[in-house]
């Protein structure tokens, strides 16, 4: 049964059951579990659709996941497609109305009397799969609370060796050839810290670009976890105007998530902190 719609910072492990029991890497008392498998089979799609009550994206890697766990305390946060999709608006009203899609000029001429250039896509859920998913917390995970602290970017810019890196797609949909909706997770582990990025990326051609980033930062040796949630959005036209005029391939830039992210204004940004239980701080880094 699907979980009730909780606030994103209180979501608990409820729908998804991870299958990987051996960590990909363990560092300073923290274990990282990564699963990277094929798309769901037809029977798995049927079961998952029944659980979350909306049609699934074209490509859903429902058995993929990343879990970050503190071994001593059991504190953990994970990222998976099923829990992320459970947070998609199931009534098709994510921003006060459905995302609209521009249709061909010829099609518009036939419908000009009923609409003024743009038509709503009438579906009973948010067909862009926009999600405010910030991760799934385990039963022993302490609550995240808002903080003025920030992820220390200066530490992430250091040329530290990368002990482990993984890039995992959770779901992807081409929105009926109108663009792309994708959720993915990247994680890198360095000798003294780790950084995880869960990114929702949306491009609706001729309409909108939208990014929702959830970053998790852990400094080994500290007894806290920082999580940053950032929402960015702008119109397709505004972003396209920023593509270098000398380029011959606009699509090369518009498909580049990192380039697009740099062009979009920030709509919302929240940083939160969770502390490990007393006596369960991370072990010293060796």
C-alpha positions as CSV (number, residue, x, y, z in Angstrom):
1,X,0.0,0.0,0.0
2,X,1.3,3.5,-0.9
3,X,2.5,5.7,1.9
4,X,0.4,8.7,2.9
5,X,1.6,12.0,1.6
6,X,3.9,13.1,4.4
7,X,6.0,16.2,4.4
8,X,9.2,15.5,2.4
9,X,11.5,15.9,5.4
10,X,9.5,13.3,7.4
11,X,9.2,10.6,4.7
12,X,10.0,7.2,6.2
13,X,10.9,4.0,4.5
14,X,7.6,2.4,3.7
15,X,7.1,1.4,0.1
16,X,10.5,0.4,-1.1
17,X,12.4,-2.6,0.1
18,X,16.1,-2.5,-0.9
19,X,17.7,-5.7,-2.2
20,X,21.4,-5.0,-1.8
21,X,22.8,-6.1,1.5
22,X,26.5,-5.7,0.8
23,X,27.9,-2.2,0.9
24,X,29.6,-0.8,-2.2
25,X,32.0,1.0,0.1
26,X,32.4,1.6,3.9
27,X,34.3,4.6,5.1
28,X,34.7,5.9,8.7
29,X,31.7,4.0,10.0
30,X,29.5,4.9,7.1
31,X,28.3,2.3,4.5
32,X,27.1,3.1,1.0
33,X,24.7,0.6,-0.7
34,X,24.2,1.1,-4.4
35,X,22.0,-1.0,-6.8
36,X,22.1,-0.4,-10.5
37,X,19.9,-2.9,-12.4
38,X,17.6,-3.1,-15.4
39,X,14.2,-1.5,-15.8
40,X,11.2,-3.1,-14.1
41,X,9.6,-6.2,-15.6
42,X,6.0,-6.1,-16.6
43,X,4.7,-7.8,-13.5
44,X,6.8,-5.4,-11.3
45,X,5.4,-2.5,-13.2
46,X,1.8,-3.7,-12.5
47,X,2.6,-4.2,-8.8
48,X,4.2,-0.7,-8.5
49,X,1.5,1.0,-10.4
50,X,-1.1,-0.5,-8.0
51,X,0.9,0.7,-5.1
52,X,1.5,4.4,-6.1
53,X,-1.8,4.8,-8.1
54,X,-0.4,6.6,-11.1
55,X,0.9,5.4,-14.5
56,X,4.7,4.9,-14.4
57,X,7.3,6.7,-16.5
58,X,8.4,5.0,-19.7
59,X,11.7,3.8,-18.1
60,X,11.6,3.1,-14.4
61,X,14.5,1.5,-12.6
62,X,12.5,0.5,-9.6
63,X,15.2,-1.7,-8.1
64,X,17.9,0.9,-8.3
65,X,18.8,2.8,-5.2
66,X,21.4,4.5,-3.1
67,X,21.4,4.2,0.7
68,X,23.8,6.0,3.1
69,X,23.9,4.3,6.5
70,X,25.7,5.0,9.7
71,X,26.6,1.6,11.0
72,X,26.8,2.3,14.7
73,X,23.5,4.1,15.1
74,X,21.5,2.7,12.2
75,X,20.9,6.3,10.9
76,X,20.2,6.1,7.2
77,X,18.8,8.0,4.2
78,X,18.1,6.4,0.9
79,X,16.9,7.3,-2.6
80,X,14.8,5.2,-4.9
81,X,12.3,5.6,-7.7
82,X,9.2,4.2,-6.0
83,X,9.2,6.5,-3.0
84,X,10.1,9.5,-5.3
85,X,7.1,8.7,-7.6
86,X,4.8,8.3,-4.6
87,X,5.4,12.1,-4.0
88,X,4.3,13.1,-7.5
89,X,1.0,15.0,-7.4
90,X,-1.7,12.6,-8.1
91,X,-4.3,15.2,-8.9
92,X,-2.5,17.0,-11.7
93,X,-2.2,20.3,-9.8
94,X,1.4,20.8,-8.8
95,X,1.7,24.6,-9.6
96,X,-1.9,25.8,-9.4
97,X,-2.5,24.1,-12.8
98,X,-1.2,21.5,-15.2
99,X,1.9,22.2,-17.2
100,X,0.9,23.3,-20.6
101,X,2.4,22.1,-23.8
102,X,2.6,24.1,-27.1
103,X,1.3,22.1,-30.1
104,X,2.1,22.4,-33.8
105,X,0.9,25.5,-35.6
106,X,-1.3,23.5,-37.9
107,X,-3.0,21.8,-34.9
108,X,-3.5,25.2,-33.3
109,X,-5.3,26.6,-36.3
110,X,-8.0,24.0,-36.0
111,X,-8.4,24.8,-32.3
112,X,-7.9,28.6,-32.3
113,X,-11.4,29.4,-31.4
114,X,-11.3,27.3,-28.2
115,X,-7.8,28.1,-26.9
116,X,-5.3,31.0,-27.2
117,X,-2.1,29.3,-28.3
118,X,-1.5,26.8,-25.5
119,X,-3.5,23.8,-24.5
120,X,-3.7,22.0,-21.2
121,X,-2.8,18.3,-21.1
122,X,-5.7,16.7,-19.4
123,X,-4.5,13.8,-17.3
124,X,-5.5,12.9,-13.7
125,X,-1.9,13.3,-12.3
126,X,1.1,15.5,-12.8
127,X,2.3,14.0,-16.1
128,X,5.7,15.7,-15.8
129,X,6.5,13.5,-12.7
130,X,7.7,16.5,-10.8
131,X,8.6,15.3,-7.3
132,X,9.7,17.1,-4.1
133,X,11.5,13.9,-3.0
134,X,14.3,14.6,-0.6
135,X,15.1,11.0,0.3
136,X,13.7,8.2,2.4
137,X,14.7,8.2,6.0
138,X,15.1,4.9,7.9
139,X,13.3,4.2,11.2
140,X,16.4,5.2,13.3
141,X,17.0,8.4,11.5
142,X,16.8,11.6,13.6
143,X,14.6,14.4,12.2
144,X,16.1,17.0,9.9
145,X,15.7,20.5,11.1
146,X,16.2,23.8,9.3
147,X,19.6,25.4,9.8
148,X,21.7,28.4,8.7
149,X,24.7,26.1,8.1
150,X,25.6,25.6,4.5
151,X,27.4,22.8,2.6
152,X,31.1,23.8,2.7
153,X,31.8,24.1,-1.0
154,X,35.4,25.0,-0.4
155,X,36.0,21.5,0.9
156,X,34.4,20.0,-2.1
157,X,36.6,22.0,-4.4
158,X,39.7,20.4,-3.0
159,X,41.5,18.0,-5.3
160,X,40.8,15.1,-3.0
161,X,41.0,11.6,-4.4
162,X,37.6,10.0,-5.3
163,X,37.4,6.7,-3.4
164,X,34.0,5.8,-4.9
165,X,31.6,7.3,-7.5
166,X,28.3,6.1,-8.9
167,X,25.7,7.7,-11.2
168,X,22.3,5.9,-11.1
169,X,19.1,6.7,-13.0
170,X,15.9,6.1,-11.1
171,X,13.4,7.0,-13.8
172,X,13.1,8.7,-17.2
173,X,10.2,9.7,-19.5
174,X,10.2,11.6,-22.8
175,X,6.8,13.1,-22.1
176,X,5.3,11.9,-25.4
177,X,8.2,13.5,-27.3
178,X,7.5,16.8,-25.6
179,X,10.8,16.8,-23.6
180,X,12.2,14.8,-20.8
181,X,11.6,14.1,-17.1
182,X,14.4,12.4,-15.2
183,X,15.4,11.5,-11.7
184,X,19.0,10.4,-11.0
185,X,21.4,10.1,-8.1
186,X,25.1,10.7,-8.0
187,X,27.4,10.0,-5.1
188,X,31.1,10.5,-4.5
189,X,33.0,9.4,-1.5
190,X,36.3,11.1,-0.6
191,X,38.7,10.3,2.2
192,X,37.2,12.8,4.7
193,X,33.6,13.3,3.4
194,X,30.9,12.4,1.0
195,X,28.4,14.2,-1.2
196,X,25.2,12.9,-2.7
197,X,23.1,14.7,-5.3
198,X,19.6,13.5,-6.2
199,X,18.4,15.6,-9.2
200,X,15.0,15.9,-10.8
201,X,15.4,17.4,-14.2
202,X,12.5,18.5,-16.4
203,X,12.5,20.0,-19.9
204,X,9.1,20.6,-21.6
205,X,9.9,21.8,-25.0
206,X,8.9,25.4,-25.7
207,X,7.5,25.7,-22.2
208,X,9.7,25.2,-19.1
209,X,12.9,24.0,-17.5
210,X,12.7,22.8,-13.9
211,X,15.3,21.4,-11.5
212,X,14.9,20.1,-8.0
213,X,18.2,19.2,-6.3
214,X,18.6,17.3,-3.0
215,X,22.2,17.2,-1.7
216,X,23.4,15.3,1.3
217,X,26.7,16.2,2.7
218,X,28.6,14.2,5.5
219,X,31.9,15.2,7.0
220,X,33.3,12.1,8.5
221,X,34.2,12.5,12.1
222,X,31.3,14.9,12.7
223,X,28.0,13.8,14.2
224,X,25.7,15.5,11.8
225,X,24.3,15.4,8.3
226,X,23.5,18.4,6.1
227,X,20.8,18.2,3.5
228,X,20.2,21.0,1.0
229,X,17.0,21.2,-1.2
230,X,17.0,23.7,-4.1
231,X,14.2,24.4,-6.6
232,X,15.1,26.2,-9.9
233,X,12.8,27.0,-12.8
234,X,12.5,29.3,-15.8
235,X,10.8,29.4,-19.2
236,X,12.2,27.5,-22.1
237,X,12.5,30.7,-24.1
238,X,14.6,32.4,-21.4
239,X,17.0,29.5,-21.2
240,X,17.3,29.2,-24.9
241,X,18.2,32.9,-25.2
242,X,21.3,32.1,-23.1
243,X,22.7,29.6,-25.5
244,X,25.8,31.0,-27.2
245,X,24.7,32.5,-30.5
246,X,27.7,31.0,-32.2
247,X,26.6,27.4,-31.6
248,X,25.2,25.3,-34.4
249,X,23.5,22.9,-32.0
250,X,21.2,24.5,-29.4
251,X,20.1,21.1,-28.2
252,X,23.6,20.3,-27.1
253,X,23.3,23.0,-24.4
254,X,19.6,22.4,-23.6
255,X,20.3,18.7,-22.9
256,X,23.2,19.5,-20.6
257,X,21.7,19.4,-17.1
258,X,24.7,21.1,-15.5
259,X,24.6,24.0,-18.0
260,X,20.9,24.4,-17.6
261,X,21.2,24.4,-13.8
262,X,23.6,27.3,-14.0
263,X,21.1,29.3,-16.1
264,X,18.0,28.8,-13.9
265,X,17.1,31.2,-11.1
266,X,16.6,29.8,-7.7
267,X,13.0,29.6,-6.5
268,X,13.5,27.9,-3.2
269,X,16.5,26.8,-1.1
270,X,16.4,25.1,2.3
271,X,19.2,23.6,4.3
272,X,18.6,21.1,7.1
273,X,20.6,19.3,9.6
274,X,20.2,16.0,11.4
275,X,22.4,15.0,14.3
276,X,23.4,11.5,15.1
277,X,22.3,10.2,18.5
278,X,24.7,10.9,21.4
279,X,27.5,8.4,21.6
280,X,27.1,7.4,17.9
281,X,29.3,9.9,16.2
282,X,31.3,8.8,13.1
283,X,34.6,7.1,13.8
284,X,37.8,8.9,13.1
285,X,39.0,8.9,9.5
286,X,42.0,6.8,8.9
